[in-house]
Every structure is written in C-alpha cells, then in structure tokens.
Amino acid sequence: SSFALRKQRSKWPRGKVLGGTSSINAMLYIRGNSIDYDRWEQIYGGDGWNWKNVLPYFKKAENWRGSKGDLNYHGTDGPLTVDEARFITSGANWFISAAKEIGFNESDPNGEKQEGASYLQFTIEDGERCSTAKAY
C-alpha cells in the first residue's frame, strides 16, 4: 500500500494504446533472470516456460544493434530493435568503474550472466522509440 502518498493512492500507468506499455515506458530492455523462468515453470507448472525454451523466442524477436553482447543470447534479425545507450554520462562510467574496482564484472543484462554492473539496453531505433506497435 502507498501510505506515504495522498489518500494512499499511487499512479500506475497503463498502456491502453497500440503497443501497450512499450508505447509509454522508459524503453529499457531487460528480459529477466534465467533462474526465474526455470523456477516459474517448476512452481506454476508452465510446461515449456523454462529459460532454455523461451530464449529462442526472445532472440527471434530481437534486432540487436549493440557492439557488445554475446550473440548466443541476442538475436539480430527480429523486428524489435534493441541497442546500447548511444550517450553515456560520466556518472555511468564512474559507476561501472567503481563496481569493477570492488570486484564486480561488467555484464550484459540480457546475456548469460546478469550479475555485475552494466550499461542499459533500450528499445530504440535510429534515435526513436521502438514500441511493439512500431516493431510488429
């Protein structure tokens, strides 16, 4: 509950537009952790919803344009453009540097190992939002 807010209410934007929330969100692209998919299959009985089975569909949907990233975990021919940030602030560089200094690795948030520090990935194509409505 949002007790700190006026009348205990918080705004929860909904994507009641073509493309759903991909038309109004911050354009960050992250699939979630592979362990979660495996756990969901086990707990909820969603046969076929483990990481090994869903990864090919993520790759099929993705048009990866980044320079980093393991292509075993990124697709390059899909309709949804995913790219690295083209503008990186000095603060982001300091954050990555500090994380490395204390022992974290730089990671791909949509790659094999997500633990670590990483620059963000976005659903942006040629400087514009790539919503699912635009992609499909």
Backbone as CSV, one residue per row, in Angstrom:
resi,resn,N_x,N_y,N_z,CA_x,CA_y,CA_z,C_x,C_y,C_z
1,SER,0.832,-1.181,0.000,0.000,0.000,0.000,0.876,1.243,0.000
2,SER,0.345,2.315,-0.466,1.095,3.564,-0.585,0.682,4.530,0.523
3,PHE,0.970,4.184,1.759,0.539,5.008,2.887,1.204,6.378,2.904
4,ALA,2.358,6.516,2.297,3.045,7.806,2.286,2.435,8.759,1.262
5,LEU,1.591,8.271,0.421,1.006,9.088,-0.633,-0.350,9.640,-0.211
6,ARG,-0.741,10.670,-0.873,-2.031,11.286,-0.608,-3.158,10.290,-0.872
7,LYS,-4.008,10.107,0.097,-5.159,9.191,0.015,-4.731,7.752,-0.265
8,GLN,-3.502,7.393,0.093,-2.954,6.048,-0.084,-3.099,5.540,-1.519
9,ARG,-2.917,6.417,-2.466,-3.036,6.043,-3.879,-1.747,6.385,-4.614
10,SER,-1.395,5.523,-5.516,-0.244,5.800,-6.368,-0.668,5.653,-7.823
11,LYS,0.020,6.388,-8.670,-0.282,6.295,-10.101,0.315,5.011,-10.641
12,TRP,-0.405,4.306,-11.437,0.053,3.083,-12.064,-0.315,3.176,-13.545
13,PRO,0.579,3.761,-14.347,0.249,3.961,-15.755,-0.042,2.642,-16.468
14,ARG,-1.015,2.683,-17.330,-1.362,1.504,-18.122,-1.240,1.856,-19.595
15,GLY,-0.828,0.903,-20.346,-0.615,1.138,-21.766,-1.845,0.831,-22.591
16,LYS,-2.857,1.647,-22.432,-4.090,1.430,-23.199,-3.985,2.121,-24.554
17,VAL,-2.928,1.742,-25.270,-2.666,2.277,-26.603,-2.106,1.146,-27.451
18,LEU,-2.033,1.375,-28.739,-1.427,0.395,-29.624,0.039,0.231,-29.228
19,GLY,0.453,-0.982,-28.948,1.810,-1.239,-28.486,1.894,-1.415,-26.982
20,GLY,0.770,-1.224,-26.285,0.738,-1.421,-24.837,1.731,-0.532,-24.118
21,THR,2.266,-1.030,-23.009,3.172,-0.209,-22.204,4.485,0.086,-22.920
22,SER,4.806,-0.627,-23.985,6.030,-0.303,-24.721,5.909,1.058,-25.407
23,SER,4.697,1.599,-25.468,4.485,2.921,-26.054,4.616,4.041,-25.029
24,ILE,4.670,3.691,-23.740,4.744,4.732,-22.705,5.881,4.523,-21.711
25,ASN,6.567,3.405,-21.762,7.584,3.118,-20.746,8.903,3.831,-21.042
26,ALA,9.921,3.534,-20.256,11.217,4.196,-20.382,12.105,3.568,-21.452
27,MET,11.619,2.595,-22.180,12.306,1.938,-23.290,13.468,1.063,-22.847
28,LEU,13.586,0.769,-21.553,14.617,-0.146,-21.083,14.273,-1.554,-21.544
29,TYR,15.275,-2.304,-21.931,15.042,-3.675,-22.377,15.773,-4.628,-21.452
30,ILE,15.019,-5.405,-20.724,15.591,-6.450,-19.890,14.590,-7.582,-19.807
31,ARG,15.056,-8.777,-20.055,14.167,-9.939,-20.144,13.853,-10.562,-18.802
32,GLY,14.702,-10.354,-17.838,14.560,-11.044,-16.561,15.639,-12.101,-16.431
33,ASN,15.709,-12.676,-15.274,16.767,-13.630,-14.962,16.362,-15.042,-15.372
34,SER,17.295,-15.774,-15.933,17.017,-17.132,-16.411,16.516,-18.042,-15.288
35,ILE,17.043,-17.865,-14.102,16.625,-18.698,-12.962,15.137,-18.509,-12.670
36,ASP,14.646,-17.290,-12.846,13.219,-17.035,-12.607,12.336,-17.848,-13.548
37,TYR,12.703,-17.898,-14.815,11.910,-18.672,-15.779,11.869,-20.148,-15.397
38,ASP,13.017,-20.677,-15.021,13.079,-22.089,-14.610,12.227,-22.316,-13.359
39,ARG,12.297,-21.388,-12.431,11.536,-21.506,-11.185,10.032,-21.402,-11.454
40,TRP,9.645,-20.478,-12.320,8.212,-20.334,-12.636,7.662,-21.618,-13.233
41,GLU,8.436,-22.232,-14.110,7.981,-23.486,-14.702,7.774,-24.539,-13.617
42,GLN,8.705,-24.623,-12.691,8.615,-25.623,-11.622,7.465,-25.334,-10.666
43,ILE,7.355,-24.100,-10.230,6.349,-23.744,-9.218,4.934,-23.750,-9.788
44,TYR,4.772,-23.146,-10.964,3.423,-22.955,-11.502,3.039,-23.970,-12.572
45,GLY,3.960,-24.841,-12.915,3.644,-25.889,-13.878,3.481,-25.401,-15.301
46,GLY,4.112,-24.310,-15.647,4.029,-23.792,-17.009,4.977,-24.542,-17.917
47,ASP,4.566,-25.720,-18.356,5.440,-26.535,-19.200,5.941,-25.735,-20.396
48,GLY,7.241,-25.782,-20.599,7.838,-25.091,-21.733,8.240,-23.656,-21.444
49,TRP,7.972,-23.152,-20.237,8.302,-21.768,-19.924,9.639,-21.638,-19.207
50,ASN,10.502,-22.628,-19.342,11.832,-22.510,-18.746,12.718,-21.675,-19.667
51,TRP,13.870,-21.269,-19.138,14.760,-20.376,-19.882,15.214,-20.971,-21.201
52,LYS,15.561,-22.236,-21.197,16.044,-22.896,-22.416,15.000,-22.818,-23.531
53,ASN,13.736,-22.907,-23.178,12.668,-22.882,-24.180,12.249,-21.479,-24.608
54,VAL,12.351,-20.479,-23.715,11.898,-19.140,-24.090,12.992,-18.304,-24.752
55,LEU,14.273,-18.608,-24.468,15.363,-17.825,-25.053,15.291,-17.742,-26.577
56,PRO,15.014,-18.829,-27.294,14.933,-18.700,-28.764,13.863,-17.696,-29.229
57,TYR,12.787,-17.545,-28.462,11.744,-16.585,-28.836,12.188,-15.148,-28.574
58,PHE,12.915,-14.928,-27.477,13.489,-13.598,-27.245,14.437,-13.247,-28.383
59,LYS,15.282,-14.181,-28.762,16.243,-13.931,-29.831,15.539,-13.698,-31.169
60,LYS,14.479,-14.430,-31.412,13.726,-14.284,-32.665,13.082,-12.904,-32.765
61,ALA,12.677,-12.353,-31.627,12.022,-11.050,-31.609,13.009,-9.889,-31.695
62,GLU,14.262,-10.142,-31.340,15.233,-9.072,-31.151,16.073,-8.773,-32.387
63,ASN,16.291,-7.487,-32.612,17.218,-6.998,-33.630,18.322,-6.240,-32.890
64,TRP,19.303,-6.985,-32.398,20.374,-6.417,-31.580,21.315,-5.592,-32.439
65,ARG,21.509,-4.338,-32.048,22.401,-3.443,-32.784,23.600,-2.998,-31.963
66,GLY,23.736,-3.541,-30.774,24.838,-3.141,-29.903,26.167,-3.703,-30.356
67,SER,27.231,-3.098,-29.862,28.572,-3.566,-30.214,29.075,-4.609,-29.229
68,LYS,28.498,-4.623,-28.027,28.859,-5.615,-27.022,27.732,-6.630,-26.946
69,GLY,27.957,-7.669,-26.217,26.883,-8.645,-26.042,27.180,-9.945,-26.762
70,ASP,26.824,-11.015,-26.118,27.041,-12.361,-26.625,25.903,-12.725,-27.574
71,LEU,26.222,-12.971,-28.830,25.177,-13.278,-29.811,24.509,-14.631,-29.554
72,ASN,25.030,-15.416,-28.627,24.307,-16.612,-28.206,23.060,-16.232,-27.417
73,TYR,22.993,-14.968,-26.988,21.862,-14.500,-26.185,21.134,-13.322,-26.825
74,HIS,21.560,-12.908,-28.001,20.914,-11.799,-28.711,20.579,-12.228,-30.129
75,GLY,19.422,-11.829,-30.605,19.049,-12.062,-31.991,19.362,-10.834,-32.828
76,THR,19.534,-11.011,-34.112,19.886,-9.881,-34.988,18.917,-9.682,-36.148
77,ASP,17.916,-10.539,-36.268,17.010,-10.444,-37.419,15.565,-10.175,-37.037
78,GLY,15.284,-9.919,-35.769,13.911,-9.735,-35.327,13.395,-8.328,-35.570
79,PRO,12.106,-8.112,-35.339,11.503,-6.809,-35.587,11.735,-5.772,-34.475
80,LEU,12.061,-6.205,-33.245,12.197,-5.279,-32.116,13.659,-4.859,-31.968
81,THR,13.956,-3.619,-32.314,15.315,-3.128,-32.234,15.726,-2.909,-30.787
82,VAL,16.864,-3.471,-30.419,17.448,-3.299,-29.091,18.867,-2.793,-29.295
83,ASP,19.215,-1.748,-28.551,20.526,-1.135,-28.748,21.091,-0.687,-27.408
84,GLU,22.385,-0.445,-27.407,23.044,0.132,-26.244,22.763,1.629,-26.229
85,ALA,22.967,2.233,-25.086,22.842,3.684,-24.997,23.885,4.331,-25.894
86,ARG,23.483,5.290,-26.677,24.425,5.985,-27.562,25.080,7.159,-26.847
87,PHE,24.465,7.597,-25.756,25.051,8.658,-24.946,25.229,8.101,-23.543
88,ILE,26.442,8.094,-23.078,26.739,7.565,-21.751,27.331,8.686,-20.911
89,THR,26.720,8.941,-19.771,27.181,10.012,-18.906,28.463,9.619,-18.180
90,SER,29.177,10.611,-17.714,30.380,10.326,-16.934,30.002,9.600,-15.649
91,GLY,28.813,9.884,-15.099,28.347,9.186,-13.902,28.183,7.696,-14.131
92,ALA,27.677,7.320,-15.287,27.517,5.895,-15.612,28.888,5.235,-15.718
93,ASN,29.831,5.930,-16.338,31.189,5.383,-16.437,31.819,5.226,-15.055
94,TRP,31.612,6.208,-14.188,32.144,6.122,-12.825,31.534,4.946,-12.079
95,PHE,30.229,4.741,-12.268,29.545,3.633,-11.604,30.142,2.292,-12.029
96,ILE,30.312,2.098,-13.326,30.889,0.849,-13.841,32.316,0.687,-13.312
97,SER,33.084,1.751,-13.349,34.458,1.703,-12.868,34.520,1.342,-11.378
98,ALA,33.655,1.954,-10.585,33.623,1.672,-9.149,33.208,0.233,-8.884
99,ALA,32.238,-0.261,-9.633,31.791,-1.646,-9.457,32.922,-2.627,-9.768
100,LYS,33.661,-2.348,-10.829,34.804,-3.206,-11.179,35.865,-3.153,-10.078
101,GLU,36.067,-1.963,-9.541,37.089,-1.775,-8.511,36.801,-2.619,-7.264
102,ILE,35.533,-2.841,-6.962,35.200,-3.643,-5.776,34.904,-5.103,-6.125
103,GLY,35.197,-5.493,-7.364,35.149,-6.907,-7.696,34.020,-7.380,-8.592
104,PHE,33.139,-6.484,-9.007,32.075,-6.895,-9.921,32.602,-6.904,-11.352
105,ASN,32.042,-7.749,-12.173,32.370,-7.766,-13.589,31.400,-6.877,-14.340
106,GLU,31.838,-6.374,-15.489,30.894,-5.696,-16.378,30.118,-6.788,-17.087
107,SER,28.803,-6.685,-17.097,27.981,-7.766,-17.635,27.004,-7.257,-18.683
108,ASP,26.411,-8.183,-19.378,25.343,-7.920,-20.338,24.036,-8.235,-19.608
109,PRO,23.170,-7.252,-19.374,21.953,-7.526,-18.608,21.006,-8.520,-19.286
110,ASN,21.230,-8.791,-20.562,20.423,-9.777,-21.273,21.281,-10.935,-21.774
111,GLY,22.421,-11.123,-21.146,23.337,-12.180,-21.538,23.293,-13.364,-20.595
112,GLU,24.328,-14.164,-20.666,24.382,-15.388,-19.870,24.421,-15.093,-18.377
113,LYS,25.289,-14.202,-17.964,25.436,-13.868,-16.548,25.033,-12.417,-16.345
114,GLN,23.984,-12.205,-15.569,23.481,-10.855,-15.357,24.098,-10.179,-14.141
115,GLU,24.679,-10.968,-13.269,25.254,-10.358,-12.074,26.451,-9.519,-12.454
116,GLY,26.490,-8.305,-11.971,27.571,-7.388,-12.284,27.011,-6.009,-12.541
117,ALA,27.825,-5.181,-13.119,27.416,-3.816,-13.458,27.319,-3.724,-14.977
118,SER,26.341,-2.988,-15.452,26.179,-2.903,-16.901,25.575,-1.580,-17.317
119,TYR,25.847,-1.229,-18.548,25.162,-0.112,-19.167,23.795,-0.629,-19.606
120,LEU,22.842,0.259,-19.698,21.480,-0.149,-20.029,21.334,-0.440,-21.522
121,GLN,20.314,-1.239,-21.829,19.938,-1.523,-23.212,18.511,-1.007,-23.407
122,PHE,18.245,-0.515,-24.602,16.979,0.162,-24.862,16.324,-0.348,-26.139
123,THR,15.012,-0.198,-26.203,14.274,-0.467,-27.436,14.158,0.858,-28.194
124,ILE,15.257,1.219,-28.836,15.350,2.471,-29.591,15.901,2.145,-30.966
125,GLU,15.267,2.704,-31.972,15.732,2.507,-33.352,15.965,3.864,-33.991
126,ASP,17.192,4.114,-34.408,17.564,5.380,-35.049,17.130,6.588,-34.224
127,GLY,17.333,6.493,-32.920,17.028,7.607,-32.033,15.568,7.753,-31.644
128,GLU,14.720,6.821,-32.046,13.291,6.902,-31.730,12.824,5.631,-31.034
129,ARG,11.753,5.779,-30.266,11.161,4.648,-29.558,10.792,3.531,-30.540
130,CYS,11.162,2.307,-30.190,10.758,1.153,-30.979,9.773,0.346,-30.139
131,SER,8.533,0.764,-30.143,7.489,0.058,-29.395,7.115,-1.217,-30.148
132,THR,6.362,-2.084,-29.505,5.921,-3.287,-30.208,4.990,-2.922,-31.357
133,ALA,4.263,-1.794,-31.220,3.404,-1.374,-32.334,4.251,-1.027,-33.558
134,LYS,5.357,-0.341,-33.350,6.243,0.007,-34.457,6.968,-1.222,-34.984
135,ALA,7.412,-2.086,-34.064,8.186,-3.267,-34.452,7.359,-4.263,-35.259
136,TYR,6.132,-4.482,-34.816,5.306,-5.503,-35.469,4.271,-4.903,-36.388
